[in-house]
């Protein structure tokens, strides 16, 4: 399973859309890639579309966030991703382990 964490300064970002980058981890909690947040510097919905494409390209299944807007959450859920809420006090390894255990899932897929 591939996990994406919205990160700023190598820690969980306080807000999904304002994260500096997205760090991708495998099941062994190893970093497999880091990509600059495609939403930053792009106006309108095209940045969010680029982010969804990146998450699909990386075969991500779970996105870990601290805070996320309702529209962005709905977009992720409708694109087939699981979204877990994390705590900025936790290490990235703790965030992944909590997500693996589905401790704080966000939302349901809208139909």
DAGIUR-V364649 format. One record per pair of residues at least 24 apart in sequence whose C-alpha atoms are under 10 Angstrom apart, sorted by sequence separation. I is the first residue (numbers start at 1). J is the second residue. D is the distance in whole Angstrom. If there is no record, write none. Layout:
i | j | d
I | J | D
I | J | D
This chain:
i | j | d
1 | 25 | 8
2 | 26 | 5
3 | 27 | 8
10 | 34 | 10
48 | 72 | 8
52 | 76 | 7
55 | 79 | 10
56 | 80 | 9
82 | 106 | 8
83 | 107 | 8
1 | 26 | 6
2 | 27 | 7
33 | 58 | 9
51 | 76 | 10
56 | 81 | 9
82 | 107 | 9
83 | 108 | 9
1 | 27 | 6
2 | 28 | 10
3 | 29 | 9
32 | 58 | 9
49 | 75 | 9
53 | 79 | 10
55 | 81 | 9
82 | 108 | 9
1 | 28 | 9
2 | 29 | 9
4 | 31 | 10
7 | 34 | 9
48 | 75 | 9
52 | 79 | 7
82 | 109 | 9
2 | 30 | 10
3 | 31 | 10
4 | 32 | 10
7 | 35 | 10
48 | 76 | 9
52 | 80 | 10
64 | 92 | 10
81 | 109 | 9
2 | 31 | 10
3 | 32 | 10
4 | 33 | 9
5 | 34 | 10
6 | 35 | 10
7 | 36 | 10
8 | 37 | 10
22 | 51 | 9
52 | 81 | 9
77 | 106 | 9
80 | 109 | 8
2 | 32 | 9
4 | 34 | 9
6 | 36 | 10
7 | 37 | 9
17 | 47 | 10
65 | 95 | 9
77 | 107 | 8
78 | 108 | 9
79 | 109 | 9
6 | 37 | 8
17 | 48 | 9
24 | 55 | 9
64 | 95 | 7
77 | 108 | 7
78 | 109 | 6
22 | 54 | 10
64 | 96 | 8
74 | 106 | 10
77 | 109 | 5
78 | 110 | 7
22 | 55 | 9
63 | 96 | 10
73 | 106 | 8
74 | 107 | 8
76 | 109 | 9
77 | 110 | 7
78 | 111 | 8
17 | 51 | 10
24 | 58 | 8
26 | 60 | 9
62 | 96 | 9
64 | 98 | 10
73 | 107 | 8
74 | 108 | 8
75 | 109 | 9
24 | 59 | 10
25 | 60 | 9
64 | 99 | 7
73 | 108 | 10
74 | 109 | 7
75 | 110 | 9
24 | 60 | 8
63 | 99 | 9
73 | 109 | 10
74 | 110 | 7
62 | 99 | 8
70 | 107 | 9
24 | 62 | 10
62 | 100 | 9
68 | 106 | 10
24 | 63 | 9
23 | 63 | 10
62 | 102 | 10
64 | 104 | 10
22 | 63 | 9
23 | 64 | 10
64 | 105 | 9
65 | 106 | 10
22 | 64 | 10
64 | 106 | 10
62 | 105 | 10
19 | 65 | 9
16 | 63 | 10
16 | 64 | 9
17 | 65 | 10
16 | 65 | 6
15 | 65 | 7
16 | 66 | 7
17 | 67 | 9
18 | 68 | 10
4 | 55 | 8
13 | 64 | 10
14 | 65 | 8
15 | 66 | 6
16 | 67 | 6
17 | 68 | 7
3 | 55 | 9
12 | 64 | 8
13 | 65 | 7
14 | 66 | 5
15 | 67 | 5
16 | 68 | 5
17 | 69 | 8
2 | 55 | 10
12 | 65 | 7
13 | 66 | 7
14 | 67 | 6
15 | 68 | 6
16 | 69 | 8
4 | 58 | 9
12 | 66 | 7
13 | 67 | 8
14 | 68 | 9
15 | 69 | 9
3 | 58 | 9
4 | 59 | 10
12 | 67 | 10
17 | 72 | 8
2 | 58 | 8
3 | 59 | 9
4 | 60 | 7
16 | 72 | 9
2 | 59 | 7
3 | 60 | 6
4 | 61 | 8
5 | 62 | 9
6 | 63 | 8
7 | 64 | 9
16 | 73 | 9
1 | 59 | 8
2 | 60 | 5
3 | 61 | 6
4 | 62 | 6
5 | 63 | 6
6 | 64 | 6
7 | 65 | 9
1 | 60 | 7
2 | 61 | 6
3 | 62 | 5
4 | 63 | 5
5 | 64 | 5
6 | 65 | 6
7 | 66 | 10
1 | 61 | 6
2 | 62 | 7
3 | 63 | 6
4 | 64 | 6
5 | 65 | 6
6 | 66 | 8
1 | 62 | 8
2 | 63 | 9
3 | 64 | 7
4 | 65 | 9
5 | 66 | 9
6 | 67 | 10
29 | 92 | 8
30 | 93 | 9
29 | 93 | 6
28 | 93 | 9
29 | 94 | 9
29 | 95 | 10
25 | 92 | 9
29 | 96 | 7
25 | 93 | 9
28 | 96 | 10
29 | 97 | 8
23 | 92 | 10
27 | 96 | 8
28 | 97 | 10
26 | 96 | 9
27 | 97 | 9
25 | 96 | 8
14 | 86 | 10
13 | 86 | 10
14 | 87 | 9
27 | 100 | 9
12 | 86 | 8
13 | 87 | 9
14 | 88 | 7
12 | 87 | 8
13 | 88 | 7
12 | 88 | 5
11 | 88 | 7
12 | 89 | 8
11 | 89 | 9
12 | 90 | 8
3 | 82 | 10
4 | 83 | 10
5 | 84 | 10
11 | 90 | 9
12 | 91 | 8
3 | 83 | 10
11 | 91 | 7
12 | 92 | 7
3 | 84 | 10
5 | 86 | 9
7 | 88 | 10
10 | 91 | 10
11 | 92 | 7
10 | 92 | 9
12 | 95 | 9
7 | 92 | 9
5 | 92 | 8
5 | 95 | 8
5 | 96 | 9
3 | 95 | 10
4 | 96 | 9
3 | 96 | 7
2 | 96 | 10
3 | 99 | 8
3 | 100 | 9
1 | 100 | 9
